[in-house]
């Protein structure tokens, strides 16, 4: 008896050691994969979040008024935590994103362990490390999707535990709360709420009233999470808050963009993430080829086939066999993430980060099911090909010889990121603190790096494109006696009907070219502006422009804009 007890304890100890080794290896891998990208230039999304967070939390502006952003408060609080703990440079911001990804990795491991089994949990964590850090989805950046993935994964894991633990009220309350946090970090995180509702309806035992009571627990937790955000919006200006957080629904969402835009963006997305699609297609194809029609119900695995597909009408609520809860939940999670990716209508690569967790678990599930169906050598070869496909996007480090600026240009297809640190240093040297500047037209990272307020509250292309009157506002701004001291021309075409010609004519009337940095003009307000005399003495001497720079490349506003 004692001998058997000791053997059981030894087995449990070995399992704990094995699990710790897998988790430690996966966390270490996720860090190593991100190291080459820690100093890649800050993106405009990261810079915009950091800019608003720093100024809002320092009392230097009102959120949704002069600090306008189409996001709930959660992402700015997350950035504020990073700025006040790790620091404010690009490395600190990226390290903060890695910490969040590492915590998400733990939840991926826990979900895979509970859903598939210990044998698949470690590989799922490693696969998540490979996917979530990938340059193909800008995974190393501190975009909102990276933060939202943490509470979203927590929601899914808690729902799985609730389905197997008697649907405890506290567990459901916590799941709803995490779904609310996901929504506050990124609005597309709201998909976790209908996921929870559908999952409880499909697999929760009992009639309508027990199911409704479980729904109430999730809804209460969700409400508890978002109530502080609603209270803040009410206190600071309800109409401004509601307009900002619902802006995308009315102006830039999947339902407002054209089919042509959808297809073009999807094509560009596939061009970026095709290695990830290959990594999924390989085990899917192997599963189909080697399962055979007689055992595709996976009865020889730990995970029986679900008796329903999530694409069937949820209202039918077909009977579900015990043990299939995880199958249904993973399918719901994948579909919810796809809906979240599609919500914005842009199909940007970093949107895919929100599906990295269920994607990794799905691949781990397929490989786990194939373990006993394929010859060992073939299974190992298949696993190696999956890992090779996921590693392929990291070849950008070799292709660029580790040059962070070259990597930034290759990954983001954005040439001006390489110059933004130098431009920001110039603006800091040439302006007193709190001097407004304007970056034409949408690179919010420059405001953060320069630590200078934006002269215009809308920081991104889509607001300038979709909101009425933005072109007139900008023209009036550069003609005003209180116009910004500097206007930086990044060569970005204005999203206006005239391509920005009227704006640049107004700049030519009220500004003069002071210098260029890596070919990008910086204009200073004419001496009639009272701000002009406020420039510090340490401002660098304006550069002398070559004839070709002034004429052929059209760097002066008159020659460039006509």
C-alpha positions as CSV (number, residue, x, y, z in Angstrom):
1,X,0.0,0.0,0.0
2,X,2.7,2.4,1.0
3,X,4.8,1.4,-2.0
4,X,1.9,2.1,-4.4
5,X,1.4,5.5,-2.6
6,X,5.0,6.3,-3.0
7,X,4.9,5.4,-6.7
8,X,1.9,7.6,-7.2
9,X,3.6,10.5,-5.5
10,X,6.7,9.9,-7.6
11,X,4.6,9.9,-10.8
12,X,2.9,13.2,-9.7
13,X,6.3,14.7,-9.0
14,X,7.7,13.7,-12.3
15,X,4.6,15.1,-14.1
16,X,5.1,18.4,-12.2
17,X,8.8,18.5,-13.2
18,X,8.0,17.7,-16.8
19,X,5.3,20.4,-16.9
20,X,7.7,23.0,-15.4
21,X,10.3,22.1,-17.9
22,X,7.9,22.5,-20.8
23,X,6.6,25.8,-19.5
24,X,10.1,27.1,-18.7
25,X,11.3,26.2,-22.2
26,X,8.3,27.8,-23.9
27,X,8.7,31.1,-21.9
28,X,12.4,31.2,-22.6
29,X,11.8,30.5,-26.3
30,X,9.2,33.3,-26.4
31,X,11.8,35.7,-24.9
32,X,14.7,34.6,-27.2
33,X,12.5,35.0,-30.3
34,X,11.6,38.6,-29.3
35,X,15.2,39.7,-28.5
36,X,16.2,40.7,-32.1
37,X,13.0,42.9,-32.3
38,X,13.2,44.7,-29.0
39,X,14.8,47.8,-30.7
40,X,12.9,47.7,-33.9
41,X,11.4,51.2,-34.2
42,X,8.2,51.9,-32.3
43,X,5.1,51.7,-34.5
44,X,2.5,54.4,-34.8
45,X,0.0,52.3,-32.8
46,X,2.4,51.6,-30.0
47,X,3.4,55.3,-30.0
48,X,-0.2,56.5,-30.0
49,X,-1.1,54.3,-27.0
50,X,2.0,55.4,-25.1
51,X,1.5,59.1,-26.0
52,X,-2.1,59.1,-24.8
53,X,-1.3,57.0,-21.7
54,X,1.5,59.2,-20.6
55,X,-0.3,62.5,-21.0
56,X,-3.6,61.3,-19.7
57,X,-2.2,59.7,-16.5
58,X,0.0,62.8,-16.0
59,X,-3.0,65.1,-16.1
60,X,-1.8,66.7,-19.3
61,X,-5.0,66.2,-21.3
62,X,-8.5,64.9,-21.2
63,X,-9.1,61.5,-22.7
64,X,-11.6,61.6,-25.6
65,X,-11.4,65.4,-25.7
66,X,-7.9,66.7,-26.7
67,X,-6.5,63.2,-26.2
68,X,-8.8,61.5,-28.7
69,X,-8.6,57.8,-29.3
70,X,-11.1,55.2,-30.5
71,X,-10.3,52.8,-27.6
72,X,-11.7,52.2,-24.1
73,X,-9.5,53.1,-21.2
74,X,-8.0,49.7,-20.6
75,X,-5.1,49.8,-23.1
76,X,-4.0,53.1,-21.7
77,X,-4.0,51.8,-18.2
78,X,-1.9,48.8,-19.4
79,X,0.6,51.1,-21.0
80,X,0.6,53.3,-17.9
81,X,1.7,50.3,-15.9
82,X,4.5,49.6,-18.3
83,X,5.7,53.2,-18.3
84,X,5.7,53.4,-14.5
85,X,7.4,50.1,-13.9
86,X,9.6,49.1,-16.8
87,X,10.2,52.5,-18.4
88,X,9.2,54.4,-21.5
89,X,11.7,53.5,-24.2
90,X,10.9,51.0,-27.0
91,X,12.7,48.1,-25.2
92,X,10.7,48.6,-22.0
93,X,7.4,48.7,-24.0
94,X,8.2,45.5,-25.9
95,X,9.3,43.8,-22.7
96,X,6.0,44.7,-21.2
97,X,4.3,43.0,-24.1
98,X,6.4,40.0,-23.6
99,X,5.4,39.7,-19.9
100,X,1.8,39.7,-21.0
101,X,2.5,37.1,-23.7
102,X,4.3,34.9,-21.1
103,X,1.2,35.0,-18.8
104,X,-1.0,34.2,-21.8
105,X,1.3,31.2,-22.5
106,X,0.6,29.8,-19.1
107,X,-3.2,29.9,-19.8
108,X,-2.6,28.2,-23.1
109,X,-0.8,25.5,-21.3
110,X,-3.5,25.1,-18.7
111,X,-6.3,25.0,-21.3
112,X,-4.5,22.4,-23.4
113,X,-3.8,20.3,-20.3
114,X,-7.4,20.3,-19.2
115,X,-8.8,20.0,-22.7
116,X,-6.5,17.5,-24.4
117,X,-4.1,16.2,-21.8
118,X,-0.7,16.7,-20.4
119,X,1.0,15.3,-23.4
120,X,-0.3,18.1,-25.6
121,X,0.0,21.0,-23.1
122,X,3.7,21.5,-23.4
123,X,3.7,21.5,-27.3
124,X,0.8,23.9,-27.2
125,X,2.8,26.3,-25.1
126,X,5.8,26.1,-27.4
127,X,3.6,26.6,-30.5
128,X,2.0,29.6,-28.9
129,X,5.5,31.0,-28.2
130,X,6.4,30.6,-31.9
131,X,3.1,32.1,-33.2
132,X,2.6,34.9,-30.7
133,X,6.1,36.4,-31.2
134,X,6.0,36.0,-35.0
135,X,7.1,39.0,-37.2
136,X,4.4,37.8,-39.6
137,X,1.7,39.1,-37.2
138,X,3.9,41.8,-35.7
139,X,3.6,39.7,-32.6
140,X,6.6,41.2,-30.8
141,X,5.0,44.6,-30.7
142,X,2.8,46.0,-27.9
143,X,-0.4,46.2,-29.9
144,X,-3.7,46.0,-28.1
145,X,-4.4,42.5,-29.4
146,X,-1.4,41.2,-27.4
147,X,-2.9,42.5,-24.2
148,X,-6.4,41.5,-25.0
149,X,-5.3,37.9,-25.6
150,X,-4.5,37.4,-21.9
151,X,-8.0,37.9,-20.4
152,X,-9.6,36.3,-23.5
153,X,-7.6,33.1,-22.8
154,X,-8.5,33.4,-19.1
155,X,-12.2,33.5,-20.1
156,X,-11.9,30.4,-22.2
157,X,-10.1,28.5,-19.5
158,X,-12.5,29.4,-16.8
159,X,-15.5,28.4,-19.0
160,X,-13.9,25.0,-19.5
161,X,-13.4,24.6,-15.8
162,X,-16.9,25.8,-15.1
163,X,-18.3,23.2,-17.5
164,X,-16.5,20.4,-15.6
165,X,-17.0,21.8,-12.1
166,X,-20.7,22.2,-11.7
167,X,-21.0,25.7,-13.3
168,X,-19.9,27.5,-10.1
169,X,-21.2,31.1,-9.7
170,X,-17.7,32.4,-8.8
171,X,-16.1,30.8,-11.8
172,X,-18.7,32.2,-14.2
173,X,-18.4,35.6,-12.6
174,X,-14.7,35.6,-13.1
175,X,-15.0,34.5,-16.7
176,X,-17.4,37.4,-17.4
177,X,-15.1,39.8,-15.6
178,X,-12.2,38.7,-17.8
179,X,-14.3,39.0,-20.9
180,X,-15.0,42.6,-19.8
181,X,-11.3,43.3,-19.4
182,X,-10.6,41.9,-22.8
183,X,-13.2,44.4,-24.2
184,X,-11.6,47.3,-22.4
185,X,-8.2,46.4,-23.8
186,X,-9.5,46.0,-27.4
187,X,-13.1,46.4,-28.4
188,X,-13.0,43.2,-30.5
189,X,-12.5,41.4,-27.2
190,X,-16.3,41.7,-26.7
191,X,-16.5,38.5,-28.8
192,X,-15.7,36.5,-25.7
193,X,-19.1,37.5,-24.2
194,X,-21.3,35.8,-27.0
195,X,-18.8,32.9,-26.9
196,X,-19.6,32.4,-23.2
197,X,-23.3,32.7,-23.9
198,X,-23.2,30.2,-26.7
199,X,-21.0,27.7,-24.9
200,X,-23.2,27.8,-21.8
201,X,-26.3,27.3,-24.0
202,X,-24.8,24.4,-25.9
203,X,-23.2,22.3,-23.1
204,X,-24.9,23.5,-19.9
205,X,-27.2,20.9,-18.4
206,X,-30.8,21.7,-17.3
207,X,-33.6,23.7,-18.8
208,X,-33.7,27.4,-19.7
209,X,-33.8,28.7,-16.2
210,X,-30.5,27.1,-15.0
211,X,-28.9,28.3,-18.2
212,X,-30.2,31.8,-17.7
213,X,-28.8,31.8,-14.2
214,X,-25.4,31.0,-15.6
215,X,-25.7,33.7,-18.2
216,X,-26.6,36.1,-15.4
217,X,-23.3,35.2,-13.6
218,X,-21.2,35.9,-16.7
219,X,-23.1,39.1,-17.5
220,X,-22.6,40.3,-13.9
221,X,-18.9,39.8,-14.2
222,X,-18.8,41.5,-17.5
223,X,-20.7,44.5,-16.1
224,X,-18.4,44.7,-13.1
225,X,-15.4,45.0,-15.4
226,X,-16.8,47.7,-17.6
227,X,-18.6,49.8,-15.0
228,X,-15.5,51.9,-14.0
229,X,-15.0,52.7,-17.7
230,X,-18.6,53.8,-18.1
231,X,-18.3,55.9,-14.9
232,X,-15.2,57.6,-16.2
233,X,-16.9,58.3,-19.5
234,X,-19.8,59.8,-17.7
235,X,-17.7,62.0,-15.5
236,X,-15.4,63.3,-18.3
237,X,-18.0,63.8,-21.0
238,X,-20.5,61.1,-22.0
239,X,-21.0,62.2,-25.6
240,X,-17.3,62.4,-26.3
241,X,-16.8,59.0,-24.7
242,X,-19.6,57.3,-26.6
243,X,-18.6,58.8,-29.9
244,X,-15.0,57.7,-29.5
245,X,-15.6,54.1,-28.4
246,X,-18.3,53.6,-31.1
247,X,-16.5,55.4,-33.8
248,X,-15.4,52.3,-35.6
249,X,-18.9,50.8,-35.6
250,X,-20.2,53.8,-37.6
251,X,-17.1,54.8,-39.6
252,X,-14.6,52.0,-39.9
253,X,-15.8,48.5,-39.4
254,X,-16.4,45.3,-41.4
255,X,-19.9,46.6,-42.3
256,X,-18.8,50.0,-43.6
257,X,-15.8,49.1,-45.8
258,X,-16.4,47.9,-49.4
259,X,-16.0,44.4,-50.6
260,X,-13.1,45.5,-52.7
261,X,-11.3,46.8,-49.6
262,X,-12.0,43.5,-47.7
263,X,-10.6,41.4,-50.5
264,X,-7.5,43.6,-51.0
265,X,-6.8,43.6,-47.2
266,X,-7.3,39.9,-47.0
267,X,-4.9,39.3,-49.9
268,X,-2.3,41.4,-48.2
269,X,-2.9,39.6,-44.9
270,X,-2.4,36.1,-46.6
271,X,0.8,37.3,-48.1
272,X,2.1,38.1,-44.6
273,X,0.8,35.1,-42.7
274,X,1.0,32.3,-45.2
275,X,3.6,30.4,-43.1
276,X,1.2,30.2,-40.2
277,X,-1.5,28.9,-42.6
278,X,0.9,26.2,-43.9
279,X,1.7,25.2,-40.3
280,X,-2.0,24.5,-39.8
281,X,-2.6,23.0,-43.2
282,X,0.1,20.3,-42.8
283,X,-1.4,18.5,-39.7
284,X,-5.0,19.0,-41.0
285,X,-4.1,17.3,-44.2
286,X,-2.3,14.5,-42.4
287,X,-5.2,14.0,-40.0
288,X,-7.6,13.7,-43.0
289,X,-5.3,11.3,-44.9
290,X,-4.4,9.0,-42.1
291,X,-7.6,9.1,-40.0
292,X,-9.7,7.1,-42.4
293,X,-13.5,7.3,-42.6
294,X,-13.9,4.7,-39.8
295,X,-12.0,6.5,-37.1
296,X,-12.4,10.2,-37.9
297,X,-14.6,10.3,-34.8
298,X,-11.2,10.2,-32.9
299,X,-12.5,7.5,-30.5
300,X,-8.9,6.4,-30.0
301,X,-7.9,9.7,-28.5
302,X,-8.6,11.4,-25.2
303,X,-10.9,13.8,-27.0
304,X,-14.1,12.3,-28.4
305,X,-15.8,13.9,-31.4
306,X,-18.4,16.6,-30.6
307,X,-21.9,15.7,-31.5
308,X,-22.5,19.2,-32.9
309,X,-20.8,21.8,-35.0
310,X,-20.8,25.4,-34.0
311,X,-22.0,26.5,-37.3
312,X,-25.3,24.9,-36.7
313,X,-28.1,27.0,-35.2
314,X,-27.3,27.5,-31.6
315,X,-31.1,27.7,-30.9
316,X,-31.4,24.0,-31.8
317,X,-29.3,23.1,-28.8
318,X,-28.6,19.5,-29.8
319,X,-27.6,17.0,-27.1
320,X,-23.9,16.9,-26.3
321,X,-22.0,13.9,-25.0
322,X,-20.0,14.3,-21.8
323,X,-16.4,15.0,-22.6
324,X,-17.0,17.0,-25.7
325,X,-17.2,20.4,-24.0
326,X,-13.6,21.3,-24.8
327,X,-14.1,20.5,-28.5
328,X,-17.0,22.8,-28.7
329,X,-15.3,25.5,-26.7
330,X,-12.2,25.5,-28.9
331,X,-14.3,25.7,-32.0
332,X,-16.3,28.6,-30.5
333,X,-13.1,30.3,-29.5
334,X,-11.6,30.0,-33.0
335,X,-14.8,31.4,-34.6
336,X,-15.0,34.2,-32.1
337,X,-11.4,35.2,-32.8
338,X,-12.1,35.2,-36.5
339,X,-15.1,37.5,-35.9
340,X,-12.9,39.8,-33.8
341,X,-10.2,39.9,-36.5
342,X,-12.9,40.8,-39.1
343,X,-14.6,43.5,-37.0
344,X,-12.3,46.3,-37.9
345,X,-12.6,45.8,-41.6
346,X,-8.8,46.4,-42.1
347,X,-7.4,42.8,-41.7
348,X,-4.1,44.1,-40.4
349,X,-1.5,41.4,-39.6
350,X,-1.4,42.3,-35.9
351,X,-5.1,41.6,-35.6
352,X,-4.2,37.9,-36.0
353,X,-2.5,38.0,-32.6
354,X,-5.8,37.5,-30.9
355,X,-6.3,34.1,-32.5
356,X,-2.7,32.9,-31.6
357,X,-3.8,31.1,-28.4
358,X,-6.6,28.8,-29.9
359,X,-4.6,28.4,-33.1
360,X,-1.7,27.0,-31.1
361,X,-4.0,24.7,-29.1
362,X,-5.7,23.5,-32.3
363,X,-2.3,22.5,-34.0
364,X,-1.3,20.8,-30.8
365,X,-4.6,18.9,-30.8
366,X,-4.1,17.7,-34.3
367,X,-0.5,16.6,-33.7
368,X,-1.6,14.8,-30.5
369,X,-4.3,12.9,-32.4
370,X,-1.8,11.9,-35.0
371,X,0.7,10.5,-32.5
372,X,-0.6,7.0,-32.5
373,X,-1.8,7.0,-36.2
374,X,1.5,7.9,-37.9
375,X,4.8,6.0,-37.9
376,X,7.2,7.7,-35.4
377,X,9.5,9.0,-38.1
378,X,6.7,10.4,-40.2
379,X,5.1,12.1,-37.1
380,X,8.4,13.7,-36.2
381,X,8.9,14.9,-39.7
382,X,5.5,16.4,-39.8
383,X,6.1,18.1,-36.4
384,X,9.4,19.4,-37.7
385,X,7.8,20.9,-40.8
386,X,5.2,22.6,-38.7
387,X,7.9,24.2,-36.5
388,X,9.9,25.1,-39.6
389,X,6.9,26.9,-41.2
390,X,6.3,28.9,-37.9
391,X,10.0,29.8,-37.8
392,X,10.2,31.0,-41.4
393,X,9.0,34.6,-40.7
394,X,11.9,35.0,-38.3
395,X,14.3,34.7,-41.2
396,X,13.9,38.4,-41.6
397,X,16.6,38.7,-38.9
398,X,19.1,36.9,-41.2
399,X,17.9,38.7,-44.3
400,X,18.5,42.1,-42.8
401,X,21.7,41.0,-40.8
402,X,19.9,42.1,-37.6
403,X,19.6,45.7,-38.6
404,X,16.7,46.9,-36.6
405,X,15.8,49.7,-39.0
406,X,15.9,47.4,-42.0
407,X,13.8,44.9,-40.1
408,X,11.2,47.6,-39.3
409,X,11.0,48.6,-42.9
410,X,10.6,45.0,-44.1
411,X,8.0,44.0,-41.4
412,X,5.9,47.2,-41.3
413,X,6.5,48.4,-44.9
414,X,6.9,51.8,-43.4
415,X,10.1,53.7,-44.5
416,X,9.8,56.7,-42.2
417,X,10.0,54.7,-38.9
418,X,13.8,54.6,-39.4
419,X,14.0,58.4,-39.2
420,X,11.6,59.0,-36.3
421,X,14.1,58.9,-33.5
422,X,16.3,61.5,-35.1
423,X,13.3,63.7,-35.9
424,X,12.0,63.4,-32.4
425,X,15.4,64.4,-31.0
426,X,15.5,67.5,-33.2
427,X,12.0,68.5,-32.1
428,X,13.0,68.1,-28.4
429,X,16.1,70.2,-29.0
430,X,14.3,73.0,-30.9
431,X,11.2,73.4,-28.7
432,X,10.4,74.2,-25.1
433,X,8.4,71.5,-23.3
434,X,4.7,71.4,-24.1
435,X,5.1,73.2,-27.4
436,X,2.6,71.7,-29.8
437,X,3.9,70.3,-33.1
438,X,2.1,68.6,-36.0
439,X,3.3,65.5,-37.9
440,X,1.7,65.3,-41.3
441,X,-0.3,63.2,-41.3
442,X,-0.4,60.0,-39.2
443,X,2.6,58.9,-37.2
444,X,1.6,59.2,-33.6
445,X,4.9,57.6,-32.4
446,X,6.7,60.9,-33.2
447,X,4.6,62.8,-30.6
448,X,5.5,60.2,-28.0
449,X,9.2,60.1,-28.8
450,X,9.5,63.9,-29.0
451,X,7.5,64.3,-25.8
452,X,5.6,67.1,-27.4
453,X,1.8,67.5,-27.6
454,X,0.0,67.0,-30.9
455,X,-1.4,70.2,-32.3
456,X,-4.4,68.3,-33.7
457,X,-6.3,65.7,-31.7
458,X,-6.9,63.1,-34.5
459,X,-3.8,61.1,-34.8
460,X,-4.5,58.5,-37.5
461,X,-5.4,58.3,-41.1
462,X,-8.8,56.7,-40.7
463,X,-10.1,59.6,-38.6
464,X,-8.8,62.1,-41.1
465,X,-10.4,60.1,-43.9
466,X,-13.8,59.4,-42.3
467,X,-14.6,62.3,-40.1
468,X,-16.0,65.5,-41.8
469,X,-14.2,68.8,-41.5
470,X,-10.7,67.4,-40.7
471,X,-9.1,69.0,-43.8
472,X,-10.6,72.4,-43.0
473,X,-9.5,72.0,-39.3
474,X,-5.9,71.4,-40.3
475,X,-5.8,74.3,-42.8
476,X,-7.2,76.6,-40.1
477,X,-4.7,75.3,-37.6
478,X,-1.6,76.2,-39.7
479,X,-3.0,79.6,-40.5
480,X,-3.9,80.4,-36.9
481,X,-1.7,82.9,-34.9
482,X,-1.4,80.0,-32.4
483,X,-0.3,77.5,-35.0
484,X,2.2,74.8,-34.1
485,X,5.8,75.8,-34.2
486,X,6.8,72.9,-36.4
487,X,5.2,70.8,-39.1
488,X,6.9,67.6,-40.1
489,X,6.4,66.3,-43.6
490,X,6.7,62.5,-43.7
491,X,5.8,62.3,-47.3
492,X,2.4,60.7,-46.5
493,X,-0.4,61.5,-48.8
494,X,-3.2,63.3,-47.0
495,X,-6.5,61.3,-47.0
496,X,-8.3,64.2,-48.5
497,X,-10.0,64.7,-51.9
498,X,-7.2,67.0,-53.0
499,X,-4.4,64.9,-51.6
500,X,-3.6,67.6,-49.1
501,X,-2.8,70.3,-51.7
502,X,-4.7,73.0,-49.9
503,X,-3.1,72.1,-46.6
504,X,0.4,72.4,-48.0
505,X,-0.4,75.7,-49.7
506,X,-1.4,77.0,-46.2
507,X,1.9,75.7,-44.8
508,X,3.9,77.4,-47.6
509,X,2.1,80.7,-46.7
510,X,2.9,80.5,-43.0
511,X,6.0,78.3,-42.6
512,X,9.5,78.1,-44.0
513,X,11.7,75.0,-44.5
514,X,14.2,74.8,-41.7
515,X,15.9,71.5,-42.3
516,X,15.5,67.9,-43.6
517,X,16.3,64.7,-41.8
518,X,16.9,61.7,-44.0
519,X,15.1,63.6,-46.8
520,X,12.0,64.5,-44.7
521,X,11.3,68.2,-44.5
522,X,10.7,70.0,-41.2
523,X,8.9,73.3,-41.5
524,X,9.1,76.1,-38.9
525,X,6.4,78.8,-38.4
526,X,7.4,82.2,-39.7
527,X,8.7,84.9,-37.4
528,X,5.3,86.6,-37.2
529,X,4.2,83.7,-35.0
530,X,4.8,84.5,-31.4
531,X,6.0,80.9,-30.8
532,X,9.0,81.3,-33.0
533,X,11.0,83.2,-30.5
534,X,10.6,80.5,-27.9
535,X,13.0,78.1,-29.4
536,X,16.0,77.1,-27.2
537,X,19.5,78.3,-28.2
538,X,20.7,74.6,-28.5
539,X,18.5,74.1,-31.6
540,X,20.8,72.6,-34.4
541,X,21.6,74.8,-37.4
542,X,19.3,74.2,-40.3
543,X,20.8,72.1,-43.0
544,X,21.9,73.5,-46.4
545,X,19.8,71.9,-49.1
546,X,21.2,70.8,-52.4
547,X,19.5,72.0,-55.5
548,X,18.2,68.5,-56.3
549,X,16.6,68.3,-52.9
550,X,14.9,71.7,-53.3
551,X,13.8,71.2,-56.9
552,X,13.6,67.7,-58.3
553,X,12.5,66.0,-55.0
554,X,10.2,68.9,-54.3
555,X,10.9,69.3,-50.6
556,X,9.7,72.9,-50.4
557,X,5.9,73.2,-50.0
558,X,5.6,75.4,-53.1
559,X,7.3,72.9,-55.4
560,X,6.0,69.8,-53.8
561,X,2.3,70.7,-53.4
562,X,1.8,73.2,-56.2
